[in-house]
Amino acid sequence: MPEASGGSVSRHALAIALFAALAVAWTWPLSAHLTEAIEGAPGDNYSFVWNFWWMRQVRTVPGLEFFRTTYLFYPFGTSLVDHSHTALPALAGATLLGRLPVVTAHNLILLTFVFANIACMYALAWDLTHHVRAAILAAIVFGTSPYLAAHLLGHFELMAAWVLPLFALLLRRALRTPSLWPAIGAGIVTVVTAYTTYYYVVYLGLLALAYLIAWLHPLSVAWPRHGTPAQVVRWGRRSGRFPKARRALLIAIGALAAVAIAIVATGGFTFQIGPAAVSMHRPQNPLAAIWALLTVWAVIGWRPTITRRRLTRWKIRRASGVTAVVTAVFLVGASPLLMRAVQLVAGGEYVTQAYVWRNVPLGVDLLSPFLGHPHHPITGTATRAAYSKWGLNDIEAVGWIGIVPSLLLLSGPLASRRPQTRAPADVRLWQCVGVAFAVLALGPILTVAGFDTGLRLPAILLRYVPFVANARMPGRGMVGVYLALAVLLATRIRSARGFLGRPSVQALIIALVIMEYYDADTARSPPDLPNPWGSGSGRRLRGPVWHRRWPQRRDRFAGAPRPLRRDSA
């Protein structure tokens, strides 16, 4: 594809046409069943169709409020503030698409999300590189990522991932220009996100935090010559002497490793220490202690020096100003939702999942990036079998990066040495963003092939942060990893020279990534489920369904959803 040298939309027409075709092909055969099917097997997907139906009810029936309903948990009702309400898409479905059936409106907005994911990533990559093929590659890597392919199966709200690259684009421009409009635009994106998907509000906060810290670059880390990693590998020898502290740590690590091996080999044991009985039937506690001692040993050996860098005043003012504008716009735009959240907490209705460290939801397994695409039409069956073997979740723990993207990242430097094409600052910024989201996606505990290694990660502390704790599935942080990956791949293509810089080779890379990220024909559900009472009458529920199973007697199950309408099929 020819290069574009300007910002005119006409120069990007071929790319936009490609994205529209790819959105249809990637979700096929959804476009052929817009009125008669919902993506995914019966489950969460019905709750999002219910959201669309409920918005239409609110607009047509006097006295109803969208964020409060008695149609669920009848007769007491419940708040939808901390529910995946997708209020803004539902409003679009009830107004712009109000003449269409609920299911059709839902599916059309889903297709719009898929297109927007690709197009917004293209806009961000173009703003960074001004290179069409680089931007197209980034758009495909993010917009058709295995993460989105997995959540296409029923998590409608998570398909609105376009808010992340759009927010990043506006944040980047806000920090580079004195105009307030990019910052206002970034704030509007956060408001839109608040009325669409709760998870991505949290992720926008993490993206902004990681990006601003990397942009300000307040700290630098140096490794003195006497504490290099190479010396640590050589058992920390320095001037022919072995430090006693590191020797003691290694002895303790060896003893704990022996205990862990004994527990695995024998199934554990119980012994008495005075009046107390000590039970050791799992190796995780010794392993956790080993990781802690290894950390201390490494710090002593490397002795990193952290230096506070002097920040320029304009950078501090710009970062503070952008943050203030984005926050103010968010508070104003999301105030109706925030006020209802405050009322929810004040009324004692706010609850979140209670769990301890050993039963927290796990993140992406360390093997996931090597197991393949769980929903690929060719390799998906084998990959899902591997996921099943090790007890991994092929929806919430997808971490496949891909062979072509991995080879491309490893093939050379991400930034060109030529001044006119070099973007080292952006590369460093997005490396920091990628690391932040990768640490989140790994979850609270590092697992390898489903085995708990005992290493506690920073995400384990998020359960102590109110409301953030509700974003309890850490594997969904992979959306930020794919975002950073897409940007880094775009900078790699932009700086490529020689064989990799040929347009035909870059076009081939784009085609290979499309093939590698392509998802298989997904399961679909009918808009109406058979009568869940199982009476054999052939009656069906007309309208979306909240739960697949319904109680036999609602007077015995007061917390059950209220049926919408029953009639004969």
N, C-alpha and C positions, 0 to 999 in steps of 0.2 A: 504494500500500500504506500502511496506517495506520502512524503513528509508534509506536515502542515507547519507553516511558519508564523501564523497569526492566530487570533482568537475567534475569527469568524465562524459562526455555526455551520456555514455552508462547507467549510473545509473538513468538517467532522461528520458530514452526512453519511458517508459510507460506514463509519464506525457505529453511528446511531442505528442504521439499518441492520447492521450485523447484530447489535445487541437486542433489537426487537425480535429478530429471527431466532436468536439463541434463547431468549426468554421463553418463546413458544416451544422450541425443540427440547429444551432442558426439562420442561414440565410436562411434556407430551405423555399421555393423551388428554391432559386436563382441558386443553382448549376445545377438544371435541366433545367434552362432557360438562360444559359449564353449568347446565341446568339440572343435571341428574347425578352428580357425584361430588364428594368432598375428598380432598387428598388425605391419605392415611387410613389405617384401620380404625374401626370405631373406638373412640376414646376422647382425648382432649379436644380433638377437632370439632366435635359437636358443641363444645362450650363456646367456641368463637362464633359459630353460626348463631348460637343463642344470643350472643352479644348484639349481633346485627338485628335479629328479630326484636330484642328488647328495646333497642333504640327506636325502632319504628313504633313500638307500642307506646313509648314515652311521648313521642311526637303526636300521636293520634288520640290517646286516652287522657283526658284531663285528670290532674291530680297525681300523676306518676312522676317519679324522679329517677333519673338514670342511675345514680350512685347509691340508691336504696331500693330494695325490692322485697316483696313478700312472695314472689313467685318461686323463690328458692328458700329452703329451710322453712317452709310453710308450717304453721301460721305465723311464726315469730318474725320471719324475714331476716335479712342480713345486709350488711354494707358491701358495696362493690369497690370501695376505695382500694383495698389491698388485694383485689381480685384482678386477674388478667382481663381487664374490661375492654381494652382496645376501643376506647370511647371515640377517638377521632376517626379511625377507619369506619367504625359503625355509623358515625354521623354522615360520613361521605356516602356510605351505602344507603342511608335513609333519605338523603337529599339529592345528590348528583345522580345516584343510581336508583332513586326511589321508585321508579316505574318498573324496575326489573324485579324478578323474584329474589328472595333473600339469598338463596344459595348462589344464584348467578352473580349478584352483587359481591358476595364474599369472594368468589373465585376470580372475578375480574380485578378486584383490589389485590388479591394474592399475586396475580400475574403482573400487576403494576409494581408491586414490591420487588419482584424478581428483576424486572427491567431497571428499576431505580437503583437497586444494589449494584448492578453492572455500570450504569451510566454515572452514578455519583463517584464510584471508584475511578472511573475513567477521568472525570473532571479533576479529582485530586492528583492523580498521576500526571496528567497533562500540565497542571499548574507547577508541578515539581520539575518535570523533564522537558516539556515542550517537544515531545517526541511521540508521534502517533502510535507506532508499533509498541513502544514501551508502555504507553498508557493503555492500549488494548490488552496487552498481556496482563497488566495489573488488574484491569477490570474483570477479566475472566478468572484469574486466580481468586479474587475475593468474591465476585458475584456468583460463581458456580462452585464454590469451595465445598469439600465434603461435609463441613459443619452445616452449611445451609441445606445441602442435600439430605442430611439426616433429619433436620428439623422441619423440612418440607412435609414430612409425614404426619403432621398434626399440630405443630407449634406455630400457629399462624402469626402470633405477635413477634416471634423471633425472626421471622422472615423480613421484618422491617429494619434490616441491618444497614440500609442506606444512610441512616442518620449518623453513623460513625464517620464514614469518609467525608460526608458533607460538613459535619462539625469540624473535622480536622482541617479541611480546606479553609473554612471561614476563620478558624483559630489561627492558622498560619498567616493568612492575610491580615488579620487584626494585629498580629505582633510585628508585621513588616511595614504597615502603612499607618499614617496618623489618623485616617478616617475612622469614625465610630461605627460606620455601617457594617463592616464585617463582624465586629463584636456584637452588635445588635442582632445580626443574622444568626450568629452562633447561639445567642440566647434564645431566639425563636426556635431553633432546632431543638434545644433542650425542652422547651415547652411542648413542642409537637411530640417529642419522645415520651414525656410524662403522660400524655393522653393516649399513647400507643402501647408502650411496653416498659414495664417497671425495670427489668433487668438492664436495659440499655441506658437508663438514667444513671444507674450505678457505674456502668462502663464508661459513659461520657465523663463522669467525674474522675475515674481512674485515668482515662486518656488525657484529660486536661492536666491532671496532677503530674503524670509522668512527663508529658510534653513540656510543661512549664519548667519543671525542675531541670530537665535536660537542656532546655533553651537558656535558662539562667546560668547553669553550670556552676553552682556555688562551691562545690568541693572537687578536689583532685586527689587521686590516690596514687602513691608512689611506692615502689618496692625497692628498698635499699639493697645494695650489693650483698651485704652480709645476711640478707634474709630472702634470697631468691627462691622460687619454687624448685629449681634444680638442686639447691642445697638441701631442701627438705626431703627430696627424693633420695639423696645420699645420706639418709638417716640423720640429717641436721648437723653433720660434722662442720665444725668451724675451728680453725687453727688447731686441728688434730684432737680436739676435746669434744666429748659427747655431753651435752647439757643434762644435768640430773633431772630437771623438771620434765624434759621430753622423754627421758628414759622411763621415769615413773609413769608417765601417761601411757607409754607404749605397753608397759607391763600390765597396767589396769585394763587397757583395751584388750590385750590378749586373754586376760582372765575372764572378762565379760564375754568375749567371743566363745571361750570354752563353755561357759554356762549356757549360752544360747544354743550351741551345738548339742549339748547334753539334753536340753529341753526338747529340741526337735527329734533327737534320736530315741529318747525314752518316753516321750509323751508328757513330760513334766513330773513334778514331785511336790510334796508338801512336807514341811519340817517345822519344828517348834523352836521358838526363841523365847525362852521363859514361858510366860502364860499365853503368848501370841502364836498363832499358827500362820505360817507364811506359805502361800500357795503360788507355785510357779509352773504354769502349764502352757504358757505362750511365750515365745522369745522376744516379743515386742519391747518389753521394758529393758532387758539387757541391750537390745539393739539401739533403743533410744539413748541409753547412757553412752554407748559406743560412739554414736554420732556426735553427742555433746563433747566427749573427750577428744574426738578427732578434730572438732572445730577449734578447741583450745590449743591442741598440738600444732595445728596449721598456723594459727595466728602467732603463736610463740616463734615458730620457725620462720615465717615469712616477714613478720613485723612490719605490716603495711603502715605507711605514713599518710594520714589524711590531713590535707591542707585546705584551709578555707580560702577560696579565691576572692579577690576584690571585685565586686560587681559595680558596673557603671550605673550612674543614677538614671539614665534614660531607660535602661533595661528594667530596672526596678519599677520606675513609674509606668512604663508601658505594660508590664505584666500585671501590676496592681490595677491599673485602669481597665484593662481588658477583663480581668477577673471580676471587677466590680460591676461593669456593664452587663456581662453575661449573667451574673448572679441576680442583678436587679431585674432584668428582663424575665428571667425564670421565675422569680418570686411573684412578679406581677401576673404573668401569664398563667402560671400554675396555681394561683391563689385559691380558686374555687376547690381544687383538689386538695391543696395543702390544708385549708380550713376544715375540710371534712376529715382529713387525717388527724388533725388535732382533736376534733370532736370524738373521733373513734377512740383515741388514746384516753381522753378525759372521761369518756363513758365506760372505760374498762373493757371495751370490746376488742382491743388490739391484742392478738396472740400470735406467737410464732412457734416454730417447731422447737421442742426441747430435746436436746441430745447431748451425750457426753463425747469425749474425744474418740472413743473407740467405735462409735456407731455414726460418726459424721458422714454425710454424703461424700464419696470419693470423687476425685477429679480424673484427669486423663492419665492412663497408665503409661509408664515409661516405654513400654513396647508398642504402644498405639501408633507412633509415627512410622513404624516399620512393618505393620501388619497389612497395609493396603486399604483401599477405599471400601468400606462395608456395603456400599450401595451401588457399586460399579456393575454394569451388566455382565462383565466377563469374570472379574476376580471377586465380586461381592460375596458369592456363596462360600468360597474358601476363607475369605476374611471373616465373615460372620461365624463360621465354624471355629476359627481361632479365638474370636471374642468369647464365644460360648464356652470353649474349653477352659479358659482362664477366668470366667465369671465377669467379663467386661461388658459394659453397656454400649451397644452399637448406635445409640442415639446420643447419650450424654457424655460419652468418653471417646469421641472420634478425634484422632490426632494426626491423621495421614497428611503429610506434606506433599508427597509426590516425588517420583524419580526425576523427572525433567526439572522441576523447580529446585530440587536439592542440588543436582549437578550444576545448574546455572549459578547458584549461589557460591558453590565451591570452585567455579571455573576461573575466578579472578577477582580483582578488587572491585568493590561496589562503586567507587568514585574514580573518575578519570583524572589523570594528572594535568590535563589541559585546563587552563583557567576558565575558558568559556563554557566548558561542559561539567566542571567539577561542582559537586554539591556535598562536600564532606560534612558540613554542619547538619544538613538534613539527614544524611546517613546515620550520624551519631544519634540524632533525635529519635529516629525510628527504630534504631537498635535498642535504645532505652525503653521505648514504648513496647516493643516486642518482648523484651525480657520481663517487663512488669506484667503483661498479660499471660505470658508463659508460666510465670510463678503462680499466678492466680489459677490458671487452668489445671495445673498439677494438683491442686486441691490442698486440703489440710495435711494429708499424709502421702508421702511418696510410696507408690506401689510399683512393683515390677512383676509382670505376668500374674497380676492379682494378689501378689504377696505383699503384706504390709512390712516395709523395711524398717519401721520404727522411726524414720526421720520425720519430724514435725516441721511443717512448712508455714510461712507467714499467714497463709489463708486460714489457718486454724483460729486466728484471733478475730476474724471478721464476725464470728457469731456473737461477740460481745458488743458490736456496734448496732444500735437500734436501727431498724428498717433495712440497713445494708444486710443484716443477717437474713432477711427474707429472700435475698438472692442466693439461695442455698445450694444451687447446682454449680460447682466451680468449673466443671468442664466447659460450660458455655463461654468462659473467657477465651476459648480458642478463636472466637470471632475477632478479637483484637490481635491475636497472633497472625491470622490470615491477612488482616489489614496491614500490619507491619511488613509481613512477607511480600505482599503485593507491591508496596512502595519500594522495598529493597530490590526486588526483581526488576522493577521499572528503571531504577537508577543503574542497575547492572547492564541492562540492554542499552540504555542511553550512553553509557561510557564505553561500550564494546567497540573494539577495533579489529581489523583483520577479518578472519573467517567468520567470527561471531557477529561482526558488524554488518555483514551482507544482508540486504533486505530479504532475499530469498530464504536465508537461514533463519532469520528472525520470524518470518511468516511460518516456516516449518515448526519452529518452537511453539508458536501460538496454536497451531493445529494440533500438535502433540499434547499440549496442556488441555485443550478442549476434549480430546479423546480420553486423557487420563482422569479428568474430573467429571466426565459425563456420568449421570446417574441412571440407574435402571428404571424400567416402568414400575411406578410405585403402586401400592395398594390404594384402593378407593372405597369409600363408604357411601351408601345410598342416603339421601336426605331424610328418609323416613325409615325407622327401624321397625321390625315386626313387633307385635304386641308383647311387651316385656312381662306381662302377667302370665303368659304361657297358657291361656285358656283354650287355645285352639279355635277361637272364633274368627280368626283371620283379620281381626281389627288392627289398625295401625295408629301410631301417634302422629297427628298432623302438626308439624312445627318442629323446631329443634329440640333436642333432648339434652338434659344436663347430665344425668347418670344413666348407665345402661341398665342397671337393675333398680327396680322400684319396689317399695314395700307392699305387702299384701294389704295391710291396713294402716292408713295414715294416722289414725288415732293412737296407734301403738308406736309410731315412729314420727314424732312431732318435728324432728329435724330434717325430714326428707323433703326433696323438691316437690313442688306442686305441678301436677300434669297440666299441660296447656289445653289440650282438647282431645277427646277421643271420639272417633266415629268409625263407621264401617269402611273397609277398603273398597 
